[in-house]
Amino acid sequence: MRSQPTIPIQPRKPIPAGPPFPILEAKLAPALGRPGIVPRANLLDWLEASAGTPVVAICAPAGYGKTVLAAEWAKRDRRPFVWLSIDRHDNDPAVLLTYLAMGLDRVEPIDPAVFAALASRGASITHTVLPPLATAMSSKALPVVVVLDDVHVLHDQEGRDALAVLVDHLPQGSQLVVISRDEPPLPMARWRAEGRLAELGQGELAMGPVEAGLLLRAARVELPDPEVAELTRRTEGWPVALYLAALSIRAQHPRNGAGVGLSGEDRFLVDYLRSVLLAGLSPTEVQFLTRTAVLDRLSGPLCDAVLGTTGSGAVLASLERANLLVVPLDRQREWYRYHPLFRELLCGQLERHEPELVHQLLLRAARWCQRHGLPEAAIGYAMDAGDADLVARGVERAAIGVYRSGRLATVQRWFDWFDDHGLIQQYPAVAMLGAWVQALGGHAAAAERWAAAAEQGSYEGMLPDGSASIDGWRALLRAKLCRHGVTQMRADAELALTLIPVGSLWRAPAQLLAGISHLLAGDLAVADGLLAEAVEVAQDTGATLAASVALAERAILAIGRQDWQDAAALVDQARSVVGTAHLEACVTSIVLYAAAARVAIHQRDRAQADQDLARAQLLQPQATHALPYYAVQARLELIRAYLALTDVAAAQTVVREVDDLLRWRPDLGTLPDQADQLRSQLDHLRGELIGASSLTVAELRLLPLLPTHHSFREIGQHLHLSQHTVKSQALSIYRKLGASSRGQAVQRARTLGLLAA
C-alpha cells in the first residue's frame, strides 16, 4: 500500500503564557474607594495580628463594610495582596482558577504550565489544573495574601473544592481571606478545629457610637453624642444604614438622628430607599437608577442604549460624586457598578413600579453587548430576559470559542438553560453543539438525547459558519457519533462535506470523519489520503483538535504498515499540535497517546512508553461509546502496547472494556475482528501480573479524588455511588498499586504518573 507523504506541520508561534479568554481587570482589584472612608483601626489591628493564621473569614450581611475593610488592610500590610471579586461567571472553575492564577502571576511570575493546564479542553480540575497551580502557590518566595470577595456567589462544588485544596498549599506567612455574606461552603469546621481559621462576623463589624460619629462627620453631618448613640442603637451599628441615614440627615436637616426612623431590619431599607434616599433625587435620576439596575456593569454607552437616551456617562459621574453607592471599576471612569445591596433594592423598586419594562431593558442590554463584542454578557442578559431566540444566536456563535478556552462549565450552563426550559428540540443548531460537547465529555446518553433533538425542528437563515442549511451540521453530528455503523458514517461525512462551506471550522472535522470511516472499512490507502487532506484543512481553519487526531490516525496507519520512521514523525507532529492547543486532557488525545506508546516501545524507550500509557489511561473513563471508534481503536492499540510489554493483566482489563464498548456499537468495521485476534492472542498467554495498568475505568474515575480531603462517603455523593462501593474500589486500587493506605496509594500513583505530583 502506498502511503501519502508526511506533510510537515507549519511551525506556529508559541502561544504566550496567559489566560485563554479576556480578563476583566476590575475583578483583580478592590473597587476604588470613595472619599470619607472611616478607618476601622481596631479591626485592622486584629487583622494584622492574624498574620500567622492561614485562613481569615470575614462574614456578614451586605452593607457591613467587609470589602472596604479588606481593601484598607491591603494598604497597611507589607505583603502583596492578590484580589479577586467573584461573580456568577466564576462558577466555571476554569474561570475562577484562571483569575486566581493571573493575580498570583502579577505578584511573582508563575510556571506557564499553569495557564496551559487551565486552557486545556476537557481538563480535569483535580488532576490537571490543581497540581501545577498548587505548586506555583506553594513555591512563592514571598508571603502573599489572597482575597476572595463575594464567596457567597460561588455555588460550583468543584470550584469550592479547589479552593480548599489550595489552602493546604499556602506558603509560610501567606493567607487566604474569604469575604462572604454568610458562612462560605468551605471546610470551615475543619480549619476551625485545626486552629487555622480567624473569623470576623457581624458583631465585630457593627459600628459603635464612636465609629458611627466618625462616619457621620465624614458625610458632613454633625449630631450631638446622645443622638449619635441613639441612631447607632436603632441601626444596630449597620454601616450602610448609618451612611444612608447621613445622606438623609444632610438632605432634610431633621432635629436629631431619631427622626430618621431607622431600624436594623432589611425591610427598613426598602421603605427608606423609596421614601428618603430616592425621594431626594429628581424623577429623572430615580428613573435612571432603577432602570439601569438590571445591568451587572454600567457604562455610558450601554446605559444610553438600554434607556434610549444620551448623556448617561455624565449621569453616572454625577451619581458617583454624590456618593450614591455607584462604584467606578476603572480609573478612567468608563465602567461602574452599583453597590450590591443598593442594586438589589433598586431592582426591587423596578419590579414593584415598572415590572413590564424589565424584559425590554434586558433585551436592549443583550443586543448592545452582542453588537459590541461582549457575547457572554449578551447571552447572560438574554437568558435573564427569557428570549430563547437571542440566547440561541449567541450560543451558536460563542459556544465553540468558549469551549476551546477551557470553560466547559460556562458552556454547560448555557446548554442547561435550554434543557431546563424544554427548548432543545426547538433549536437544532444549539442541540447539535450540545451533543458535540457531551460526546467529547464521554456522556453517551446525554449526547444521544441532544443528537435526537438536533434532528428535529427547522433553522431559518445562515448558520454562523456560513452554512446555508442545518443539514450539513446534522450530517456531521451523525458521522461523529457513528450510531448506525461505518457505512452510514461514511455517507454522513460525505454529505457534510457537500453542505459545509470551505473555510468553515466544521470542514476539517468532516474531512477527518470521512477518513476514519474509510480506515474502519479497511480502505487504508484512501483513508491515509483523506486524513492528510484533513490536516491541511485543519491548518487552514484553525481546527487544531481535528489536526491532532488526523495526525494520530495517520501514525496508526504507518505502524500498521511497519513504517516506524513515518509513524514517529507523525506522532511528533501530533504532540506539537496537542501541546500548542492545550489538548492534553481532551478525550481524542487518547488516540495519540496509544500510538505514541507503541512508537516508544518500538524505539525501546520504556520511560516514554510508560508516560504515554499513563496519559492514555487517565483518558479512558472519558472514552465511551459516545465516540465509539476512538474508544475502541485506542484501546486496541493499548492492548498491543501492553502485550509488547508482557503486561498481560493490563491487556486483559482493556479487552474487557473493548467487549463492553462493542456491545453498544458492534458495527465498527474491522475493529471487532481486530479485537477477536487480540483476544485469541491473550488466550494463549498466561499472566497473573497485577499492576497499575489494570485499573478499571471505575477505579480511574475514583483515583483523582483520593488526594482530596473528602471522606469515602463524600466521594460517593460526588460520584453518585454508595460509601461501600467507593471503599471497595479504593481497596482494589491499593492492592493493584501495592499500597496499604490511601496516602501510600496516592504517592504510588504519583510515582507512576497516574496523578500529577
C-alpha positions in Angstrom: 0.0 0.0 0.0 1.4 3.4 -0.9 1.1 6.0 1.8 0.6 9.6 1.5 3.8 11.7 2.2 4.1 13.1 5.6 3.4 16.8 5.3 5.3 18.9 7.9 3.1 21.0 10.1 4.0 24.6 9.6 5.6 26.0 12.7 3.3 28.2 14.7 4.4 31.0 17.0 4.3 29.7 20.6 1.2 30.8 22.5 2.3 33.2 25.2 1.5 32.2 28.8 -1.6 33.9 29.9 -5.4 33.5 30.1 -7.4 31.7 27.4 -10.1 34.4 27.5 -10.4 38.2 28.0 -9.7 39.3 31.6 -11.9 41.9 33.3 -9.3 43.9 35.1 -11.8 45.3 37.6 -12.2 41.8 39.2 -8.5 41.8 40.1 -8.6 44.9 42.3 -10.9 46.2 45.0 -13.3 48.9 44.0 -11.9 52.4 44.1 -12.8 53.9 47.5 -14.9 56.9 47.9 -13.7 59.9 50.0 -14.6 59.8 53.7 -14.0 56.2 54.4 -13.9 55.7 58.2 -10.7 53.8 59.3 -11.5 50.9 61.5 -8.3 50.8 63.5 -9.3 48.1 65.9 -10.3 45.7 63.2 -7.2 46.5 61.1 -5.0 45.8 64.2 -6.9 42.5 64.7 -6.3 41.5 61.0 -2.6 42.3 61.2 -2.4 40.2 64.4 -3.9 37.3 62.5 -1.0 37.1 60.1 0.0 33.6 61.3 -3.4 32.1 60.7 -3.8 30.6 57.1 -7.4 31.4 56.6 -9.4 34.6 57.5 -13.2 34.6 57.1 -15.0 38.0 57.1 -18.7 37.1 57.0 -21.6 39.4 57.5 -24.7 40.6 55.6 -24.4 43.2 52.9 -23.5 46.7 53.9 -21.1 45.9 56.8 -18.1 47.2 55.0 -16.4 43.9 54.5 -14.8 44.8 51.2 -13.7 48.3 52.4 -12.1 46.8 55.4 -10.0 44.3 53.4 -9.0 47.0 50.9 -7.8 49.2 53.8 -5.9 46.2 55.2 -4.2 45.8 51.8 -2.9 49.4 52.1 -1.4 48.8 55.6 0.1 45.3 55.2 3.5 45.0 53.7 2.7 41.7 51.9 1.4 41.8 48.3 -2.3 41.2 48.0 -4.0 39.1 45.3 -7.6 40.3 44.9 -10.5 38.5 43.2 -14.0 39.8 43.2 -16.1 36.7 42.5 -19.2 36.9 40.3 -21.5 34.3 38.7 -19.1 33.6 35.9 -16.6 32.2 38.4 -18.9 29.2 38.9 -16.9 27.8 36.0 -13.8 26.5 37.9 -11.6 27.2 34.9 -12.6 30.9 35.1 -12.2 31.1 38.9 -8.7 29.5 38.8 -7.6 31.5 35.8 -8.3 34.7 37.6 -6.5 33.4 40.7 -3.5 32.4 38.6 -3.5 35.8 36.9 -3.4 37.5 40.3 -0.6 35.3 41.6 1.4 35.8 38.3 1.3 39.6 38.8 2.9 39.3 42.2 5.5 36.9 41.1 5.6 35.1 37.7 4.3 31.5 37.8 5.0 28.5 35.7 3.4 28.9 32.2 2.3 25.3 32.6 -0.4 26.6 34.9 -2.0 28.6 32.2 -1.5 25.8 29.7 -3.4 23.4 32.1 -6.2 26.0 32.5 -6.6 26.4 28.8 -6.6 22.6 28.1 -10.0 21.5 26.7 -11.8 19.0 28.9 -9.0 19.1 31.6 -9.8 17.6 35.0 -9.6 20.4 37.5 -8.5 18.0 40.2 -5.9 16.1 38.2 -4.6 18.5 35.6 -5.1 22.1 36.8 -4.8 22.0 40.6 -1.3 20.3 40.9 0.6 22.9 38.9 -1.4 25.8 40.4 -0.8 24.4 44.0 2.9 24.1 43.2 3.0 27.6 41.9 1.3 28.9 45.0 3.5 26.9 47.5 6.7 27.9 45.7 6.1 31.7 46.1 9.3 33.2 47.6 7.3 36.0 49.4 4.3 35.6 51.6 1.1 36.7 49.8 -2.5 37.5 50.9 -5.2 36.1 48.6 -8.5 37.9 49.0 -11.7 36.3 47.5 -14.6 38.7 47.7 -18.3 37.7 47.5 -17.6 34.0 48.0 -21.3 33.5 48.7 -21.8 33.8 44.9 -19.7 30.7 44.4 -22.1 27.7 44.0 -19.9 25.4 41.9 -18.7 22.5 44.1 -15.6 21.8 42.0 -14.5 25.4 42.4 -15.1 25.2 46.2 -13.1 22.0 46.4 -10.3 23.6 44.5 -10.1 26.5 47.0 -10.0 24.0 49.9 -7.1 22.2 48.3 -5.1 25.4 47.6 -5.4 26.4 51.3 -3.2 23.4 52.1 -0.5 24.8 49.7 -0.2 28.3 51.1 3.4 29.2 51.6 4.6 30.2 55.1 3.2 33.5 56.2 0.6 33.6 53.5 -3.2 33.9 54.0 -6.4 33.2 52.2 -9.1 35.7 53.0 -12.7 34.8 52.2 -15.4 37.5 52.2 -19.0 36.3 52.2 -22.5 37.3 53.3 -22.8 34.0 55.1 -20.5 31.2 56.2 -18.8 30.1 53.0 -19.3 26.4 51.9 -15.7 25.5 52.6 -14.3 23.2 55.2 -14.6 25.9 57.9 -15.2 23.4 60.7 -12.0 21.5 59.9 -10.0 24.7 59.7 -11.6 25.9 62.9 -10.7 22.7 64.7 -7.2 22.8 63.4 -6.7 26.4 64.6 -6.1 27.5 61.0 -9.1 29.9 60.9 -9.6 33.5 62.2 -13.1 34.9 61.9 -14.8 38.3 61.8 -18.6 38.4 61.9 -21.5 40.7 62.0 -21.0 41.5 65.7 -17.4 42.6 65.2 -18.1 44.6 62.0 -21.1 46.5 63.5 -20.1 50.1 64.4 -20.2 51.5 67.9 -21.1 55.2 68.6 -17.6 56.4 68.2 -17.1 55.0 64.7 -20.7 56.0 63.8 -19.9 59.5 64.8 -16.8 59.5 62.6 -18.9 58.1 59.7 -21.5 60.9 60.1 -18.9 63.6 60.2 -17.2 62.2 57.1 -20.5 62.6 55.4 -20.7 66.2 56.7 -23.3 65.5 59.3 -22.9 66.8 62.9 -25.1 65.4 65.7 -24.8 65.5 69.5 -23.3 62.4 71.0 -26.6 61.2 72.6 -28.3 61.4 69.2 -25.4 59.5 67.5 -25.7 56.8 70.2 -29.5 56.6 69.6 -29.0 56.4 65.8 -26.4 53.7 66.3 -28.8 51.7 68.6 -31.6 52.0 66.1 -29.4 50.9 63.1 -27.7 48.3 65.3 -24.4 49.6 64.0 -25.1 48.6 60.5 -22.7 50.8 58.5 -24.7 51.1 55.3 -27.8 52.1 57.3 -25.8 54.7 59.1 -24.4 56.0 55.8 -27.8 56.2 54.2 -29.1 58.0 57.3 -26.3 60.5 57.0 -27.4 61.3 53.4 -30.9 61.7 54.6 -30.0 63.9 57.5 -27.8 66.1 55.3 -30.7 66.5 52.8 -33.6 67.0 55.3 -31.9 68.5 58.4 -34.1 66.7 61.0 -33.6 67.8 64.5 -31.9 64.5 65.5 -31.0 61.1 64.3 -34.0 59.5 65.8 -36.1 61.4 63.3 -34.8 59.3 60.5 -36.8 56.4 61.8 -34.3 53.6 61.1 -34.2 50.1 62.3 -31.7 47.3 61.7 -34.1 45.3 59.6 -33.6 44.7 55.9 -37.2 45.7 55.4 -36.4 49.2 56.6 -34.1 49.7 53.7 -36.9 49.1 51.1 -39.0 51.8 52.7 -36.1 54.0 53.3 -34.8 53.8 49.8 -38.2 54.7 48.4 -39.3 57.4 50.9 -36.0 59.0 51.9 -33.0 58.4 49.6 -34.7 58.3 46.3 -37.1 61.0 47.4 -34.2 63.4 47.5 -33.5 62.8 43.8 -35.2 64.2 40.7 -37.6 61.8 38.9 -35.1 61.6 36.1 -32.4 60.4 38.4 -34.6 57.9 40.1 -35.7 56.5 36.8 -32.1 56.2 35.7 -31.1 54.3 38.8 -34.0 51.9 38.8 -33.9 51.1 35.1 -30.2 50.6 34.9 -30.2 48.3 38.0 -30.7 45.3 35.6 -27.1 45.7 34.5 -24.2 43.9 36.1 -21.8 46.6 34.9 -22.6 50.1 33.6 -21.0 52.3 31.0 -22.3 55.5 29.5 -23.0 54.0 26.0 -24.6 50.8 27.5 -26.9 52.9 29.6 -27.7 55.1 26.7 -28.7 52.0 24.7 -30.8 50.5 27.5 -32.6 53.7 28.3 -32.9 55.0 24.7 -31.3 58.3 25.7 -27.9 60.1 25.7 -25.7 61.6 28.3 -25.6 58.6 30.6 -21.9 58.9 31.2 -22.3 62.3 32.8 -25.2 61.0 34.9 -23.0 58.1 36.2 -20.2 60.5 37.1 -22.6 62.8 38.9 -24.1 60.0 40.9 -20.7 58.8 41.9 -19.8 62.3 43.1 -23.0 62.4 45.1 -21.9 59.2 46.9 -25.0 57.3 45.8 -23.3 53.9 46.1 -22.1 54.0 42.5 -18.7 52.3 42.3 -16.2 53.1 39.5 -14.5 50.0 38.1 -11.6 51.7 36.4 -9.6 54.9 36.8 -10.9 56.3 33.5 -14.5 56.2 34.9 -15.8 54.3 31.9 -17.3 51.4 33.7 -19.2 51.4 37.0 -21.3 49.0 39.2 -23.8 49.7 41.9 -23.1 48.6 45.4 -24.7 45.0 45.6 -27.2 45.9 48.3 -28.1 49.2 46.5 -28.6 47.3 43.3 -30.9 44.7 44.9 -33.0 47.4 46.4 -33.2 49.3 43.0 -34.2 46.1 41.3 -36.9 45.6 43.8 -38.1 49.1 43.2 -38.2 48.4 39.5 -40.1 45.2 39.9 -42.7 47.0 42.0 -43.3 50.0 39.9 -42.3 49.2 36.3 -42.3 45.3 36.0 -43.3 45.5 32.4 -40.1 47.2 31.5 -37.6 44.6 32.9 -37.9 42.4 29.8 -37.3 45.2 27.3 -34.4 46.7 29.3 -32.6 43.3 29.4 -33.1 42.8 25.7 -31.6 46.1 24.9 -28.6 45.3 27.1 -28.2 41.9 25.3 -28.4 43.5 21.9 -25.9 46.2 22.7 -23.4 43.7 24.2 -23.9 41.5 21.1 -23.0 44.4 18.8 -20.0 45.5 20.9 -18.2 42.2 21.1 -19.4 41.1 24.5 -21.0 37.8 23.6 -21.1 36.2 27.0 -22.7 39.3 28.6 -25.2 39.3 25.8 -26.1 35.7 26.4 -26.5 36.3 30.1 -28.8 39.3 29.6 -30.8 37.3 27.0 -31.2 34.4 29.5 -32.4 36.8 32.2 -34.9 38.2 29.7 -36.0 34.7 28.7 -35.5 35.4 25.0 -34.6 32.0 23.7 -34.0 33.2 20.1 -31.4 35.7 21.2 -29.8 33.2 23.6 -29.6 30.7 20.8 -28.0 33.1 18.3 -25.4 34.0 21.0 -24.6 30.4 21.9 -24.3 29.3 18.3 -21.6 31.9 17.8 -19.8 31.8 21.1 -20.0 28.2 22.3 -17.1 26.7 20.4 -14.8 29.5 21.3 -15.6 29.4 25.0 -15.3 25.6 25.0 -11.9 25.8 23.3 -10.7 28.2 26.0 -11.4 25.5 28.6 -14.5 27.0 30.1 -16.6 23.9 29.9 -18.8 24.8 32.9 -19.8 28.1 31.2 -20.9 26.3 28.0 -22.7 23.6 30.0 -24.6 26.3 31.9 -25.9 27.7 28.6 -26.9 24.2 27.4 -28.6 23.5 30.8 -30.7 26.7 30.3 -32.2 25.3 27.1 -32.6 21.9 28.7 -34.3 23.3 31.8 -36.7 25.3 29.7 -37.6 22.3 27.4 -36.2 24.1 24.4 -33.5 21.9 22.9 -35.8 20.5 20.2 -36.7 24.0 19.0 -33.1 25.0 18.4 -31.3 22.3 16.3 -28.1 24.2 16.0 -27.8 24.6 19.8 -28.8 20.9 20.1 -26.0 19.9 17.7 -23.4 21.9 19.7 -24.7 20.4 22.9 -24.5 16.8 21.6 -20.9 17.5 20.3 -19.7 18.8 23.7 -21.5 15.9 25.5 -19.8 13.4 23.3 -16.4 14.9 23.9 -17.1 14.6 27.6 -17.9 10.9 27.2 -21.6 11.4 28.2 -23.1 8.9 25.8 -26.7 9.0 26.9 -26.8 12.8 27.0 -25.1 13.1 23.6 -27.7 10.8 22.1 -30.6 12.8 23.6 -29.2 16.1 22.3 -28.5 14.5 18.9 -32.1 13.3 18.7 -33.2 16.9 19.4 -30.8 18.2 16.7 -32.7 16.2 14.1 -35.9 18.0 14.9 -37.1 21.5 14.2 -36.0 23.8 11.5 -33.4 26.6 11.1 -34.1 29.8 9.3 -31.2 31.8 7.8 -27.5 31.2 7.5 -25.5 29.5 10.3 -22.5 31.2 11.9 -20.0 29.2 9.8 -21.7 30.3 6.5 -23.7 27.0 6.0 -26.9 27.6 4.2 -28.6 24.6 5.8 -28.6 22.9 9.1 -28.5 19.6 7.2 -24.7 19.8 7.0 -24.3 20.2 10.7 -26.8 17.3 11.3 -24.9 15.0 9.0 -21.6 15.9 10.6 -23.0 15.1 14.1 -24.4 11.7 12.9 -20.9 10.8 11.5 -19.3 11.9 14.7 -21.5 9.7 16.9 -21.4 6.7 14.5 -24.6 5.2 15.9 -25.6 3.3 12.7 -22.4 1.7 11.5 -19.4 2.6 9.4 -21.3 2.7 6.0 -23.7 5.3 7.3 -20.9 7.1 9.0 -19.2 7.5 5.6 -22.4 8.6 3.9 -23.0 11.2 6.6 -19.4 12.5 6.5 -19.6 12.8 2.7 -22.9 14.7 2.9 -21.4 17.0 5.5 -18.5 17.8 3.1 -21.0 18.6 0.4 -23.0 21.0 2.5 -20.5 22.6 4.8 -18.7 25.5 3.0 -14.9 25.8 2.5 -13.5 27.9 5.3 -15.9 26.6 7.9 -14.4 25.4 11.2 -16.5 22.3 10.7 -14.9 21.4 7.4 -11.8 19.7 8.9 -13.9 17.5 11.3 -16.0 16.4 8.3 -12.9 15.5 6.3 -11.4 13.7 9.4 -14.5 11.6 9.9 -14.6 10.7 6.2 -11.0 9.5 6.5 -11.8 7.5 9.7 -14.8 5.9 8.0 -12.5 4.5 5.3 -10.0 3.4 7.8 -12.6 1.5 9.7 -13.8 -0.2 6.5 -10.3 -1.3 5.7 -9.7 1.1 2.8 -6.4 2.2 4.2 -4.8 4.0 1.3 -7.9 6.1 0.7 -8.1 6.8 4.4 -4.5 8.0 4.6 -5.1 10.4 1.7 -8.3 11.8 3.3 -6.6 12.2 6.7 -3.6 14.0 5.1 -6.1 16.4 3.5 -7.9 16.8 6.9 -4.6 18.0 8.4 -4.2 20.7 5.6 -7.8 21.8 6.0 -7.4 21.9 9.8 -4.3 24.1 9.5 -6.2 26.5 7.2 -9.2 26.9 9.5 -7.5 26.6 12.9 -9.3 23.3 13.8 -6.5 22.1 16.0 -8.4 19.1 17.5 -9.1 17.7 14.1 -5.5 18.2 13.1 -4.2 16.4 16.1 -6.5 13.4 15.6 -5.8 13.2 11.9 -2.1 13.0 12.5 -2.5 10.4 15.2 -4.7 8.3 12.9 -2.0 8.5 10.2 0.6 7.4 12.7 -1.5 4.3 13.5 -1.7 3.6 9.7 2.0 4.0 9.5 2.5 1.5 12.4 0.2 -0.9 10.6 2.5 -1.0 7.5 5.6 -1.2 9.8 6.8 2.3 8.7 8.0 3.2 12.2 10.0 6.2 11.0 6.9 7.8 9.4 4.9 6.9 12.5 7.4 8.6 14.8 7.4 11.8 12.7 3.6 11.9 12.7 3.4 11.3 16.5 5.9 14.2 17.0 3.7 16.5 14.8 0.6 15.4 16.7 2.3 16.1 20.0 3.2 19.6 18.8 -0.4 20.4 17.9 -1.7 18.9 21.2 0.7 20.9 23.2 0.2 24.2 21.4 -3.6 23.9 21.6 -3.7 22.6 25.1 -5.4 19.4 24.1 -3.6 17.1 26.6 -6.8 16.4 28.6 -9.1 16.1 25.6 -10.5 12.6 25.1 -9.5 12.5 21.5 -5.8 12.7 22.5 -6.1 9.1 23.8 -5.5 8.1 20.1 -2.3 10.0 20.1 -1.0 8.6 23.4 -1.8 5.0 22.3 0.1 5.4 19.0 2.9 7.2 20.8 3.2 4.4 23.3 3.6 1.9 20.5 6.3 4.0 18.8 8.2 4.5 22.1 8.1 0.7 22.7 9.5 0.1 19.3 12.2 2.6 20.0 12.9 0.8 23.3 12.1 4.0 25.2 10.4 2.4 28.2 10.1 5.6 30.2 8.4 7.4 27.4 6.1 4.5 26.7 5.1 4.3 30.4 4.4 8.1 30.4 2.2 7.8 27.3 0.3 4.8 28.6 -0.4 6.6 31.9 -1.8 9.6 29.9 -4.0 7.3 27.9 -5.1 5.5 31.0 -6.3 8.8 32.5 -8.5 9.5 29.4 -10.0 6.0 29.3 -13.0 7.0 31.6 -14.0 9.7 29.0 -13.5 7.4 26.0 -17.0 5.8 26.0 -19.4 4.7 23.3 -20.3 8.3 22.8 -17.3 8.3 20.3 -17.1 4.5 19.8 -14.4 4.3 17.1 -11.9 6.4 19.1 -12.7 4.4 22.3 -12.3 1.0 20.7 -9.4 1.9 18.3 -7.3 3.5 21.0 -7.9 0.6 23.4 -6.8 -1.9 20.7 -3.6 0.0 20.3 -3.1 0.0 24.1 -3.7 -3.8 24.2 -0.9 -4.2 21.6 1.3 -2.0 23.7 0.7 -3.9 26.8 1.3 -7.2 25.0 4.6 -5.9 23.8 5.5 -5.1 27.4 4.2 -8.6 28.5 1.7 -6.8 30.9 -1.0 -9.4 30.3 -3.2 -8.3 33.2 -3.5 -4.8 31.8 -4.2 -6.2 28.3 -7.0 -8.4 29.8 -8.6 -5.4 31.6 -8.6 -3.4 28.4 -10.0 -6.3 26.3 -13.0 -6.5 28.7 -13.6 -2.7 28.2 -13.5 -3.3 24.4 -16.1 -6.1 24.7 -18.4 -3.7 26.7 -18.0 -1.0 24.0 -18.7 -3.4 21.1 -21.9 -4.5 22.8 -23.0 -0.8 22.4 -21.6 -0.3 18.9 -21.0 -3.6 17.2 -20.7 -2.2 13.6 -17.3 -0.6 13.7 -15.9 -2.1 10.5 -12.6 -4.0 11.0 -12.3 -3.2 14.7 -14.3 -6.2 16.1 -12.2 -8.6 14.0 -9.0 -6.9 15.4 -10.5 -7.4 18.9 -11.1 -11.1 18.3 -7.5 -11.6 17.1 -6.1 -9.9 20.2 -8.4 -11.8 22.4 -7.1 -15.0 20.8 -3.5 -14.0 21.5 -4.3 -13.4 25.1 -6.0 -16.8 25.4 -2.7 -18.4 24.5 -0.8 -16.4 27.1 -0.6 -17.0 30.9 0.0 -14.0 33.1 -1.1 -13.2 36.6 0.7 -10.0 37.0 -1.5 -7.3 38.6 -0.3 -3.8 38.3 -1.3 -0.1 37.9 -2.1 -0.7 34.2 -5.0 -3.0 35.2 -7.0 -0.3 37.0 -10.6 -0.3 35.7 -12.5 2.7 34.4 -14.4 3.0 37.6 -11.1 2.9 39.6 -9.6 5.5 37.3 -12.6 7.7 37.9 -12.1 7.4 41.7 -8.3 7.8 41.7 -8.1 11.7 41.2 -10.4 12.1 44.3 -8.2 10.1 46.7 -5.7 13.0 47.3 -8.6 15.3 48.4 -9.8 15.9 51.9 -13.2 14.2 51.2 -14.2 11.1 53.0 -15.4 8.0 51.2 -19.0 9.0 51.9 -18.5 12.4 50.4 -16.7 11.0 47.4 -19.6 8.6 47.0 -22.0 11.5 46.9 -19.9 13.2 44.3 -19.7 10.1 42.1 -23.3 9.0 42.9 -22.0 5.8 44.5 -22.6 4.2 47.8 -19.9 4.5 50.5 -19.4 0.8 50.4 -18.8 0.8 46.6 -16.2 3.6 46.9 -14.4 1.8 49.7 -14.3 -1.5 47.7 -12.9 0.4 44.6 -10.3 2.1 46.8 -9.2 -1.2 48.3 -8.8 -2.6 44.8 -6.7 0.4 43.9 -4.5 -0.1 47.0 -4.0 -3.8 46.1 -3.1 -3.1 42.4 -0.7 -0.3 43.4 0.9 -2.4 46.2 -0.2 0.1 48.8 -1.6 -0.4 52.3 -3.2 3.0 52.8 -4.8 5.9 51.0 -1.7 8.0 51.4 0.6 5.3 50.0 -1.8 4.7 47.1 -1.7 8.4 46.2 2.1 8.5 46.4 2.4 5.4 44.3 0.0 6.8 41.7 2.1 10.0 41.5 5.3 8.0 41.1 3.6 6.1 38.2 2.4 9.3 36.6 -1.3 8.5 37.2 -1.6 11.5 39.4 0.3 14.7 39.0 2.9 15.4 41.6 
